[in-house]
Amino acid sequence: MDPDVARDVERLRRQHGLSLKQVINEALRLGLERLDEPTRPTPFRTRTVSLGAPLLPLDNVADALAHAEGEDAP
């Protein structure tokens, strides 16, 4: 048992007047019950930001690539 867990177990044992076995069994029951519950994932949210108007039309990929490569667009 890790030292921090042992301290918590001992504190709970003294605080509630329970035996070591009682505290550990109750903690395991609660933990196992919680682990058995289905978890709902937190929805992923993407923040949006305005980038302003595009510097060139992006509806024609060939033109956009030509511009990016420094070529004159047809």
JOFENNOR-V105827 format. One record per residue. RES is the residue in one letter. SS is DSSP state (H for helix, E for strand, C for the rest). Layout:
BEGIN
res-><RES,RES>
ss-><SS,SS>
END
This chain:
BEGIN
res-><M,D,P,D,V,A,R,D,V,E,R,L,R,R,Q,H,G,L,S,L,K,Q,V,I,N,E,A,L,R,L,G,L,E,R,L,D,E,P,T,R,P,T,P,F,R,T,R,T,V,S,L,G,A,P,L,L,P,L,D,N,V,A,D,A,L,A,H,A,E,G,E,D,A,P>
ss-><C,C,H,H,H,H,H,H,H,H,H,H,H,H,H,H,C,C,C,H,H,H,H,H,H,H,H,H,H,H,H,H,H,H,H,H,C,C,C,C,C,C,C,C,C,C,C,C,C,C,C,C,C,C,C,C,C,C,C,C,H,H,H,H,H,H,H,H,C,C,C,C,C,C>
END
